[in-house]
Amino acid sequence: MKRTFPAALLMVFFALAACQRDDLASAKPAAGAPRVITMLRLTAVDNHTVAGFQAAMTKLGYQDGQRVTYVDAPPAGSVDKLEGIIRSHLDKKPDLLLVSSTPVALAVKRLTEASGKPPVIFAPVNDPLAAGLITDLKHPGGHITGIRLPLGDDLRLQWLTRIAPQAKRIFLPYSADDKSALSSVEQVTAAAAKLGLELVPHPIPAGSTVPGAIAAMPADVGAIFLPRDSRVESAIAEFVDVAARRRLPIAAPSLIQVEAGALFSFGFVHRDVGRQAARLADQIFKGTSAGDLPVEMAENSLSINLTTARKLGIKIPDDILVQANHVIRE
């Protein structure tokens, strides 16, 4: 005699199997599901970094909406807003965080250190060792790696003495709560003493504004030196305006400020930093732990705005122009 399962038992069996399939499906993404990359930054300065990152990811085969999906968080604008923004995005469990600027990277580390998730790429951070973000450049460990900026603010001050030798008293505004800015100030202070220049440092407390610092700039300064400081960099339009009225050269930290009207920079290119970060993301998505990827170093470039030089009445010698990586003529 054949034995058969009662119909009711068969229904229970198939219902339990279906529930188990549903549980497994919810536990991990479906095969081929796009990786979610959340991009966090303090100011709009790093929009260029994000653009370089996305363009390079596309070239590496990560099509937006297919292999990856981007969550582009608006710039926080101030350090005190970072924690809330970061927590809201961590709750959505992204596969990777791309973070720009030292304050954002430090906030993300603090909020993800216990879980070690998700992997984090900083792009850029001025000095991740001095900031306490990592302890080893070759093997950062944990879940964080990224792109650091090369030393060069001291060299930028030297370039200022060659490009605008008449400038002897230099205005130096910086965010007092930004470790990247403090690292820049330390380098420049040591270099100024050797070059016989007088710095006029102006710390900007967390509750103060950059326009307020500009308004407090002494009348007798001969140039403006902008440190690697996202908040200060984001006010480039205001600095360019006052520099044009007072005929002051601006020594800027990156190409985008020169494109906006600063006289020159010896520093990094945001889009290139983003492209470097994309290569790290590709390796992480292929299975390498972020902590096993050495921190990469960006490159310094000399950029000169000849239109600004003409307006300021500054003649850039040919031997300097031939060394420039970027020359803006219009």
Wavefront OBJ file of the C-alpha trace (Angstrom):
o trace
v 0.000 0.000 0.000
v 1.328 3.463 -0.943
v 1.714 6.023 1.798
v 0.889 9.608 0.916
v 1.282 12.893 2.845
v -2.002 14.463 3.790
v -2.704 17.557 1.670
v -2.584 19.811 4.743
v 0.940 18.635 5.643
v 2.144 19.241 2.093
v 0.809 22.795 2.210
v 2.663 23.448 5.499
v 5.883 22.030 4.037
v 5.793 24.253 0.951
v 4.882 27.319 3.044
v 7.900 26.802 5.319
v 10.185 26.366 2.295
v 8.900 29.594 0.799
v 9.525 31.451 4.062
v 13.074 30.130 4.180
v 13.687 31.330 0.621
v 12.357 34.772 1.536
v 14.639 34.939 4.591
v 17.690 34.059 2.501
v 16.771 36.614 -0.124
v 16.498 39.370 2.476
v 19.781 38.385 4.137
v 21.950 39.205 1.108
v 21.502 41.149 -2.114
v 20.542 39.310 -5.243
v 23.426 38.282 -7.488
v 24.485 41.171 -9.677
v 22.759 43.808 -7.551
v 24.492 47.228 -7.847
v 26.931 48.149 -5.084
v 25.799 51.228 -3.186
v 28.437 53.958 -2.806
v 27.613 56.861 -0.496
v 29.661 60.033 -1.032
v 30.079 62.425 1.895
v 31.833 65.803 1.964
v 32.039 68.942 4.057
v 31.827 71.603 1.346
v 31.111 71.910 -2.365
v 34.860 72.165 -3.055
v 34.958 68.376 -3.280
v 32.247 68.185 -5.937
v 35.216 68.000 -8.327
v 36.641 65.032 -6.406
v 33.310 63.227 -6.677
v 33.097 63.978 -10.409
v 36.577 62.555 -10.992
v 35.704 59.465 -8.951
v 32.496 58.740 -10.864
v 34.113 59.301 -14.259
v 36.944 56.916 -13.400
v 34.523 54.306 -12.027
v 32.663 54.375 -15.338
v 35.915 53.775 -17.223
v 36.615 50.842 -14.914
v 33.296 49.291 -15.961
v 31.081 50.377 -13.075
v 28.062 51.793 -14.862
v 25.801 53.935 -12.691
v 22.543 52.083 -12.062
v 23.983 48.756 -13.190
v 27.087 47.725 -11.264
v 26.964 50.649 -8.839
v 24.436 53.087 -7.438
v 25.566 56.434 -6.024
v 24.078 58.186 -3.032
v 25.396 61.726 -3.301
v 24.844 63.450 0.023
v 24.770 67.271 -0.176
v 27.765 69.005 1.440
v 27.323 69.231 5.216
v 28.471 72.846 5.257
v 29.620 72.744 8.871
v 31.334 70.216 11.130
v 28.519 70.189 13.690
v 26.106 68.747 11.089
v 28.328 65.853 10.100
v 27.316 63.259 12.686
v 23.610 63.416 11.914
v 24.202 63.200 8.169
v 26.635 60.308 8.492
v 24.357 58.336 10.826
v 21.403 58.726 8.469
v 23.420 57.198 5.624
v 24.984 54.446 7.709
v 21.473 53.307 8.619
v 20.955 52.496 4.931
v 23.960 50.120 4.997
v 25.932 51.232 1.909
v 28.640 48.981 0.471
v 31.278 51.735 0.457
v 31.787 55.275 1.754
v 33.758 57.867 -0.216
v 34.566 60.715 2.168
v 36.237 64.017 1.351
v 38.192 66.224 3.767
v 39.772 65.517 7.139
v 36.780 66.483 9.345
v 34.451 64.118 7.450
v 36.961 61.264 7.513
v 37.479 61.610 11.268
v 33.727 61.724 11.939
v 33.157 58.625 9.802
v 35.965 56.763 11.569
v 34.474 57.558 14.966
v 31.022 56.334 13.932
v 32.146 53.140 12.149
v 35.102 52.033 14.252
v 33.095 49.642 16.419
v 31.431 47.835 13.522
v 34.291 48.085 11.022
v 31.688 48.563 8.284
v 31.397 49.638 5.568
v 34.812 50.053 3.920
v 35.848 53.711 3.740
v 37.975 55.586 1.197
v 39.067 59.107 2.110
v 39.827 61.398 -0.831
v 41.650 63.461 0.094
v 43.040 63.903 3.592
v 46.002 66.212 4.086
v 47.908 64.096 6.637
v 46.045 60.972 7.839
v 48.806 60.056 10.298
v 48.922 63.429 12.033
v 45.134 63.561 12.087
v 44.967 60.193 13.881
v 42.934 58.605 11.104
v 45.356 55.686 10.584
v 48.670 54.593 12.086
v 50.394 53.019 9.072
v 50.400 54.280 5.475
v 51.512 50.967 3.932
v 49.055 48.846 5.874
v 46.338 51.023 7.384
v 44.446 48.016 8.778
v 40.821 48.114 9.765
v 38.357 49.282 7.142
v 39.829 52.612 6.022
v 42.257 53.641 3.283
v 42.455 56.493 0.805
v 44.405 59.284 -0.820
v 46.687 61.590 1.148
v 48.095 64.898 -0.030
v 51.841 65.274 -0.493
v 53.804 67.785 1.521
v 54.069 71.038 -0.350
v 52.645 74.049 1.466
v 56.189 75.098 2.367
v 57.132 74.823 -1.309
v 54.055 76.833 -2.254
v 55.277 79.624 -0.014
v 58.614 79.487 -1.840
v 56.773 79.788 -5.151
v 55.020 82.873 -3.791
v 58.391 84.538 -3.178
v 59.308 83.904 -6.822
v 55.977 84.824 -8.392
v 55.211 87.837 -6.182
v 58.533 88.790 -4.532
v 57.118 92.122 -3.329
v 54.797 90.320 -0.881
v 56.462 90.194 2.537
v 53.473 90.133 4.922
v 51.140 87.204 4.282
v 47.551 86.807 5.513
v 46.839 83.203 6.575
v 43.195 82.438 7.488
v 42.432 78.919 8.747
v 39.748 76.889 10.530
v 40.908 76.437 14.113
v 39.079 73.093 14.439
v 40.402 71.480 11.225
v 43.448 69.237 11.665
v 44.258 69.516 7.970
v 44.412 73.293 8.242
v 46.553 73.097 11.374
v 49.028 70.843 9.568
v 49.261 73.396 6.735
v 49.801 76.236 9.182
v 52.613 74.323 10.896
v 54.427 73.768 7.595
v 53.995 77.368 6.441
v 55.068 78.854 9.765
v 58.379 76.980 9.662
v 58.940 77.928 6.005
v 58.117 81.613 6.554
v 60.814 81.955 9.201
v 63.440 80.630 6.779
v 62.214 82.840 3.920
v 62.108 86.005 5.977
v 58.358 86.425 5.543
v 55.918 87.655 8.157
v 52.753 85.612 8.543
v 49.525 87.143 9.779
v 47.615 84.037 10.952
v 43.883 84.388 11.513
v 42.236 81.377 13.230
v 38.529 81.001 12.462
v 36.639 79.409 15.396
v 33.932 76.860 14.689
v 31.150 79.386 15.228
v 32.687 82.146 13.112
v 32.406 82.750 9.381
v 35.021 82.958 6.667
v 33.650 86.306 5.391
v 34.199 87.630 8.905
v 37.851 86.609 8.687
v 38.177 88.313 5.316
v 36.724 91.516 6.748
v 39.342 91.395 9.524
v 42.275 91.154 7.099
v 44.802 93.933 7.857
v 45.251 96.688 5.299
v 49.008 96.222 5.024
v 49.248 92.563 3.952
v 50.881 91.848 0.599
v 49.360 88.452 -0.234
v 46.816 85.831 0.873
v 47.856 82.247 1.560
v 44.986 79.740 1.722
v 45.788 76.519 3.615
v 44.434 73.056 2.847
v 41.159 73.763 4.556
v 37.819 72.863 2.953
v 35.882 75.627 4.687
v 38.361 78.321 3.678
v 38.716 76.939 0.153
v 34.950 77.001 -0.352
v 34.973 80.797 0.125
v 37.286 81.337 -2.847
v 34.850 83.724 -4.565
v 34.970 86.079 -1.574
v 38.767 85.873 -1.396
v 39.115 86.546 -5.118
v 36.802 89.550 -4.828
v 38.774 91.211 -2.027
v 42.090 90.291 -3.677
v 41.024 91.971 -6.916
v 39.960 95.148 -5.091
v 43.162 95.294 -3.073
v 45.419 93.914 -5.839
v 46.665 90.992 -3.746
v 48.007 87.686 -5.070
v 46.368 84.542 -3.699
v 48.439 81.387 -3.188
v 45.826 78.609 -3.305
v 46.004 74.909 -2.406
v 44.511 73.438 -5.595
v 43.763 74.007 -9.259
v 40.068 74.786 -8.811
v 40.819 77.964 -6.855
v 43.132 79.105 -9.655
v 40.337 78.455 -12.136
v 38.164 80.641 -9.893
v 40.637 83.543 -10.001
v 43.472 82.882 -7.531
v 46.880 83.822 -8.925
v 48.512 80.421 -8.545
v 48.602 77.132 -6.701
v 51.170 74.493 -6.011
v 49.033 71.623 -4.878
v 46.595 68.925 -5.856
v 43.947 68.503 -8.545
v 40.603 67.351 -7.114
v 39.567 65.316 -10.157
v 42.875 63.434 -10.135
v 42.339 62.576 -6.454
v 38.901 61.220 -7.339
v 40.386 59.089 -10.096
v 42.915 57.602 -7.681
v 40.129 56.800 -5.229
v 38.244 54.921 -7.953
v 41.139 52.509 -8.378
v 40.990 51.733 -4.661
v 37.220 51.186 -4.851
v 37.703 48.755 -7.729
v 40.169 46.696 -5.670
v 37.816 46.658 -2.683
v 34.914 45.468 -4.837
v 37.167 42.720 -6.215
v 37.727 41.388 -2.712
v 40.712 43.219 -1.186
v 40.160 44.551 2.313
v 40.411 48.346 2.553
v 42.870 47.984 5.423
v 45.214 45.960 3.209
v 45.419 48.692 0.559
v 48.274 51.180 1.095
v 47.293 54.819 1.305
v 48.170 56.470 -2.001
v 49.704 59.916 -2.385
v 48.361 62.564 -4.736
v 50.691 64.711 -6.828
v 51.457 68.411 -6.605
v 50.959 70.562 -9.695
v 51.901 74.166 -10.389
v 48.943 76.117 -11.780
v 49.019 79.779 -12.819
v 46.227 82.150 -13.842
v 47.695 84.631 -16.332
v 44.442 86.578 -16.545
v 44.650 87.284 -12.818
v 48.350 88.112 -13.100
v 47.586 90.705 -15.764
v 44.863 92.303 -13.628
v 47.248 92.482 -10.665
v 50.057 93.884 -12.779
v 52.295 90.885 -12.063
v 54.641 89.639 -14.764
v 55.216 85.888 -14.561
v 58.761 85.065 -15.753
v 59.041 82.613 -18.641
v 61.231 80.254 -16.624
v 58.313 79.832 -14.185
v 55.660 79.469 -16.877
v 57.487 76.571 -18.538
v 57.364 74.693 -15.229
v 53.605 75.115 -14.814
v 51.374 72.092 -15.291
v 48.281 74.260 -15.861
v 48.206 77.763 -17.308
v 44.909 79.649 -17.475
v 44.964 82.355 -20.106
v 41.316 83.419 -20.427
l 1 2 3 4 5 6 7 8 9 10 11 12 13 14 15 16 17 18 19 20 21 22 23 24 25 26 27 28 29 30 31 32 33 34 35 36 37 38 39 40 41 42 43 44 45 46 47 48 49 50 51 52 53 54 55 56 57 58 59 60 61 62 63 64 65 66 67 68 69 70 71 72 73 74 75 76 77 78 79 80 81 82 83 84 85 86 87 88 89 90 91 92 93 94 95 96 97 98 99 100 101 102 103 104 105 106 107 108 109 110 111 112 113 114 115 116 117 118 119 120 121 122 123 124 125 126 127 128 129 130 131 132 133 134 135 136 137 138 139 140 141 142 143 144 145 146 147 148 149 150 151 152 153 154 155 156 157 158 159 160 161 162 163 164 165 166 167 168 169 170 171 172 173 174 175 176 177 178 179 180 181 182 183 184 185 186 187 188 189 190 191 192 193 194 195 196 197 198 199 200 201 202 203 204 205 206 207 208 209 210 211 212 213 214 215 216 217 218 219 220 221 222 223 224 225 226 227 228 229 230 231 232 233 234 235 236 237 238 239 240 241 242 243 244 245 246 247 248 249 250 251 252 253 254 255 256 257 258 259 260 261 262 263 264 265 266 267 268 269 270 271 272 273 274 275 276 277 278 279 280 281 282 283 284 285 286 287 288 289 290 291 292 293 294 295 296 297 298 299 300 301 302 303 304 305 306 307 308 309 310 311 312 313 314 315 316 317 318 319 320 321 322 323 324 325 326 327 328 329 330
